[in-house]
């Protein structure tokens, strides 16, 4: 299963987070692409992407139970 953050027409996607499962069934990040020229913004967007990934993991854990 792959998820990509969807954007609206007015929203510019600055990062792409693609997740999947490893051979043991664990949720993993398959691809993380961040587009920015600013190091501070890079750090902020990386944190947002990782937070989104962690929220997906929690959601999946709750759905399994």
Secondary structure, 3 states (H helix, E strand, C coil): CCCCCCCCCCCCCCEEEEEEECCCCCEEEEEEEECCCCHHHHHHHHHHHHHHHHHHHHHHHHHHC
